[in-house]
Amino acid sequence: MTPIFMPVGTKSCIKGLLSEEVENLCKYIILSNTYHLSNIYEMDTFKKNKNINNFIKFPNSMLTDSGGFQMVSLSKRIKILEEGIIFNNIYDSYNIKKNIDYLMGRTTNYYTNNTNYSNDNSNNNSNNNSNNNSNIGTDSVNVLDNESSTDKMYLSVGEDILLTPEISIRLQNYIGADIIMALDDVRSALEPDIKKIEEATDRTNRWLVRCIKSHKNKNNQTLFGIIQGGLNINLRNKSMDFIIRQKLNGYAVGGLCGGEQKKKFIEIIHHCSNEKVNKKYNYLPINKCRYIMGIGYIIDILLCSIFGYDMYDCVYPTRTARFNTALSFDGTIKLKQSQYKYDFTPIVKHCKCYVCVKYTKASIHMLISKKNPIVNILLTIHNIFFTLHFCYLMRVSIFTNKIDYFVTTVLYNNFVIGLKNGNYKIPDNDKNRLDINHSQQLNEND
C-alpha cells in the first residue's frame, strides 16, 4: 500500500527505540544499510537467524541500501574504480574483511593495510585506474599479505576496503532483506562537472548488470535499480532507458536531496515519472515501485506522491527528534523554546501516538529543560508515527478521490498556519521576492 515512508535503522535498529516500539510503529517496512551492517556484524549472525528480520525480531519488511550512499557521506574517504569503491574504512575492518572472505569461500589472515590511495574521485581515466589496480579482482578484497610477519596484527580504523557490485549483492543476500538495492556510483547533486556525472551514470548502468548476475536469491529478495544522472535531463533519460530495460520490480531515483534548488528537484522527479511527455523507456513505469531515496520532509513526500512515487526514506524524523523538534501539520515545533512552558496541548491535535496521548508540549518542554534523555525517545516515537500517519492519510485521500482537498489543506496548514504559529519561516530568498513584488504592486497602485 503506497505511498509509504520507510524509517531508517541504519545499523539494524532505530536509535532510542525498543524492538517492541519499532514493531508497533512500523507496520510495513524499515531500512538498513549494507556498509554499516557488514562492518558491525558477521554474516554468520544473519545466516544462523535466516535473515535480518529474525535477527532483530522485526516481523515486517526490510530494505537494505547497497552502500552506495556512503560515496557521498564518506566522500573524502573513497576512491572510485571500475571494479568498485575503495573505502578508507571508518570502522575496524576485521569484520568486513572476514565477511567478504566468508562470502568468497576463502580463509585469509588479516593484516594492517598500509596501501595509500589518493582522494581524487574525478575518475577521468577509470580504465587506467582499473588496470593499475589489476591485483584487485571483481570478487576480491584488498588484503595486504605481509610475508615477513607470521603473527596476526591488530586491524585499525583507516584500512582500505573494496566494495564491488558483486560483494554488495552477496552481502545483501546473506543479510536477507526483502528488498535489496543495486550498487550505484553516487555523485553529489551539486557536482558542477557534467563529465563526472556522465561517467557515474554510465558506471551505474554497468554495475547494475553485474548486480543482476550476482543476485542468487531472486525468489525471496527483489532487486531495485537506481536511476542516476544528476540534474541533467538527458543523462536521466539515458539512465532510465538502460535500467528500465532490465525489467526489475522497482526503480529508485538517486542522487537528489543533496542541497539542490527545490525547483530543480521537482523538475527531475516530474520528468522521470511523466508518461505523458516522455517516450517509452524514458519514464518510470506506473505498475512498478517508484522509490525516491533520501526524502523525509512532509511537503516533499506530498509533492513526490502527486507525481506518482511510492516509497521514501530519510533519517529526518528520527534525527530532528534528537534536536528537540517535533513534526506537525503546521511545520516543525521547537519544543525547547520558552513559549511552550505553559502550553498544555498535545504536540498535534487528535494525534493518537503514545506521546500526544500521554504528554503535552509543556511537559516535554520541562523534560528538555531538565536535560532528561527520555525526550529524544518520545519525540522519535511521535515523529515516526506522524510521518507514517501522514502517508496513511494521503493513501486514504487517493483511494477516495479526495487528493486535491488533502493537498490544499496540507499546504495551507504548513505555510499559512505554520507561519502564523511561528513554526514556518519564509526563506530569505522568497522573502526578498515577496518584498519586491509588494513594492511593485504599490508602485502600480500609485
N, C-alpha and C positions, 0 to 999 in steps of 0.2 A: 504494500500500500504506500504509494508515494504521492507528493513529495515527503521525504524523510530526512531528518538530521541524524548524523552519527556522532555521538560523544566520543572524545578521543581519550583512550587509555594507552598512551604511548608504550609503556613498559608492562603491559598486560593488566594494568589497574588504573582506575580513575583516582587521582590524588585525593586523599582525605575521606574516601567513602568505603564502607564495608561492602563485602560482596552482596549481602542481602539488600543494601540500599541500591547498588547498581542494578540488581535484578528487578527490583520494584520500579525503578525509574525507567530503565532502558528495556522496553518490551520488544524491540525489534533487532537492533544491531549496534555494535560499538566497533571502534577502530583501534588497531595497534600497529607497531612499526617493526619491520623485519630487522633493520640495522641494530636497534636497541635490544630487541629480544635475543638476537644471536650473540650479542656481546655479554648479556647478563645470564642467560640460561644455556645449559647444554641441551642439544637436540634430543638426547635420550629422555629428558624430562617430558617432552611433548609426546614422544613415541610411547612411553610407558602409560601415559594418560590417554592415548589415542589421538588427542588433538588439544589445542589451547582451550577450547570450551570446557572440556572436562577438567583440565588443569586448574582453571580459575573458578570452576563451578558456575559458569555462566550458560544458561540453557538456550539462549537465543543466538542470533547470527554474529559472526565475526568477519571483519575485513582487515587484511594486513597490507600496509603500504610496502613498496618494494625496497625502500632505502634511497630512492632517487631524490627525495626532497632534501636529504642531507647534503646534496650537492649545492644547495642554496644556504641552508642553515649552517653548514660547516665549510663554506666556500673557500676559506683561507687554508683549509687543511686537506685539500683534494687535488688530484691531478687526473685528467680525463684522457683515457686511451681508447682505441678502438676495441680492445679486449674488455674494458670495463672501467670502473672507477677505483683509483688508488686513494684510500683514506689514510691520513695520518691520524690514527685512532685516538679517540678521546678516552677510551677505556683501556684497562689491562687487556691485552689481546689474547690471553691464554684460551678463553672460552671460544671466541670466534674462530681461532685457528684450529682448535680441536674439533669444532663443529664442521668446518669445511673439510677437514681431513676425514671426518666420520662419514660425510656425505659421499666423498670420493673413494671411500674404501681404503684409505691409507693410514699408516701408523707413522707418525713423524715426531722427532724430538724438536722441541720449541726453543729457539734461541733468540736472543735480542737482535733485532734487525737494525743495522746502522746505515742502511742504504739511504742516501739523500736524494730527494726529489724536489724540484723547484715547484713553486706555487703558480707557475704560469699555466693558466687554464684556457689560453687562447686557442690551442689545438689547431693552429693554422696549417700544421703538417702532421695530421693524426696518423697517416700511414707510416711516416718515418718514425714517429714515436712508437708505433706498434712494432716496427722492425727492430728498433734499438732495444726494445724490451722483449725480444723474442723468447727469452727464458721464461716469460710469464705466459703459460698456456691458457686456453679457454677455461679449463676446469681446474686451474692450479691456484695456489696461494703463494704469495711472496714470502718464502721462508728462507732465512739465511742458514746455510749449513756450515758450521764452523768446525773444520776438520781438526784443528789444533786443540779443541776443547772436548772433553769427554763428559763433563758434568753438565747437568741441566741448569741453565741460568734462569733467574727470575725475569719475567717479562715486565715491561713498564709501559706507561702511557706514552704515546707518540710513535708507536710502531706503524709501519706501512702495511695496510691490508687491501688486497684486491677483491672487489666485489664485481663479479661478472653477471650478465643476464642469467646464465645457467645456474650459478651459485645462488642468486637471489630467488629464483623459482624453486630450486630444490630445498632451500631453507624454508620457504613458504609451504612447500608440500609437507615437510615434516611438522611445521608449526600447526598446520591443519585448519587454517581459517576457511570459511565458506567462500569468500571472495578474495582473490589474490590479484595483485597489480603487477603489470609488466615493468621492468626496469627501464626508465627513460632518462634521457640527457636533459636535465632541467636547467634552464638559464633564467636569470632574473628578468622580470617584466620590464625593468628599466635599462636592460642591456642596449647600448646605443649602436653596437656594431652588428649590422644586418648579416654579415658573413658568418659571425659566430652563431647567430640564431639559426641560420640555414644549415650550418654544419650539425648543430644539435638536433634539428628536426630530422635530417636525413639519418643521423646516427640512431635516433629513437626508433625510426622505421626498421633499420637493420637489426637493432636489438630486439624488437618485437618478434621478428621471425625466429630468432634464437630462443626467446622465451617460450614461444609456442611449441617448438621442437623439444624443449626441456621439460615441459609440463607433463608429469607422469600420473596425475591423479584427476583426470578430466571428469570422471563420474561423480566425484564428491566435491570438487573445487572448481569454481568458474573463474576464468581469467579475463580481466579487463585490460584493454589497451588504452593508451593515453595520447590525446591529441596535443601536439606542441606547435610552435610557430610564432611565439611571442605576440606582439601586437600587429603583426603583418598579415593581412587578409590572404594574400597569395600563398604564403607559407602554411597558414592554417588549412587552406584548400588542399594543398599538396599533402599535408599530413592526413587529413580526413580521407582523401581519395585512396591513399595507400592502406590505412588502418581499417577502414570500413570493409574493404575487400577481404579482410582476413576472417570476416563473419564470426565475430565474437559475440558474447551475450551482453556485453556492456561496454560503454566508451566513456572515458573521463576526459575532461578538459583541464589541462595542467598549465603551469607557467604563468598564472594570473594571481591576483590578490597580493602583489608584491610592491605596492606603492604607486601603481599606475593611476592615471586620472580615471575617475568613475565613468566618464563619458566614453572613454576608450574601452574600458572593461565591458560596458554594456554593448558597445558596437561589436566586440568579438563574440560574446556569448550569443547575441542575437543572430549574428551571421552563421554561427556553427549549427544552429537549430532551425534555421529558416528554410523550410522545404519549399516555400512558395517562390523564392528567389533563386536559390542555388540549384545547380544541376544534380542529376543522380550521382551518388557517391560524394557529393560535396555538401552534405548536411547530415547530422546525426539522425539515424532512423528513429521514428516515433515508437516503434514496437520493441526497442531495446532500452536498457537502463542508460540514462544520461546523468553523468556524475561530474559536478564541478568541485575540484579539490581546493580546500582552504577557505570555504565560505562559512561564516558564522554570524555575521550581522543580520538582524531580523529583516531589515529592508532589503538586503542583498538576497536573502532566501526568498523573499516575496517576489522580487523582480525576476530572478532566475526561474522561479516556478512558473511565472506568467509566460516565459519564453519556452517552457516545455521541459525543464530539467527536473530530475527526480531525487538526486542524492547529494548531500553536502556533509562536510566535516570541518571542524575547526576546534582549536583549544580555547577560543574566545569565551564561551560561557564559564568554563572552569577557571581560566586564568584571571578573568576580570573579577571573579568571586574572591580571589586571593588579594585583590586590591580594594576590598570592602565595597564593591559595587554590585548592585542588583539590576537585573533586566526587568523592564516593564513595557507596557504598550505605549507609554508616553516618554520613552527614552530611558537612559541609564540613570539610576538613582545612587548617588554617592552618599552612603549612609553615615559616613564619618562626619559629615557637615552638621553644624550645631542646630540647623533648622529642624532636624528630626528628633531633637531631645524630648519634645513633648508631643510628638506625632504618634498617636495611639491607634493608627490604622494599619492594616496589613500592607505588605510591600505592593501587592497587586490585589485590587478589589475582586472578590469572587474566585480568586485562585485557590485551588484545592490541594496545593502541595503542603507537606508537613509544616514547613516554615511559616507560610501565610496563615495556616490554621492555628498554630501554637504561639506565634510571636508577632510583635508589632514593630514598626520602624523604630520607635523609642527604645524598646528592649534590645534590639540589635545594635542601635547606636550606643547604648550603655555597655554592651559586651565589647564593642570596638574600643570605647574609651578606656576600658579596663584591660585591654590587650588580651582578651580571652581568645585562645586559638580556636575555640568551637565555632566562632563566627565564620571562619573560612569554610567549614563543613556545611553549615547552614546555608550559606549563600551559594555554595556549589550545588546543593540539592535543589534550591529554588531555581537557579539559572538553567540547570539541565531540564528540570520539569517544565519551566516556562517555554524554553525553546522547542521541546518536543510537543508540548501542548499547542503551541503556535502552529506547528506543522499539522497537527490534528485538525485544528480549526480551519486551516487552509484546505485540507483534503475534503472536509465536510462542505465547505463553500463551493468547491469544484464540483463535487458529486451532486449537489443540489442546485447547480447553475446559479450560484449567488456570488461568484468570484468578484464581479465588478463592485458589489456593495462592500465586500470584505476589503478589497484593495483601497477603496475610498476611505473606509473607516480607519484602517491601519495608518495610512498616510496622514490623515487629519490628526489622529491621536499622537503620532510620533512627532510631527513637525509643528503643528499648531498648539495643541495642548501641551506637548513637551516643552516648547519654547515658553509658554505661559507659566508652567510649573518650574522652570529652571533646569529641566532635565535634558534639554536640547539647546545647543549653542550653534548659531549660524556661523559657518566657516568664514574667515576673514575675506576670502576672495568673493564669496557670494554676497557678503555684507557690502563690500565695495560696489558690486554691480547693482545691488538694491539702492544704494545711496545715489549712484549715477542716474539710474532710471527715475528715481524720485525727483532729482534735481531737474532732469529733462522734462518731466511732466509738469513741474512747477513753472518752468520757463515757457512751455507751450501754453499753459493756462494764462500766464501773464500776457 
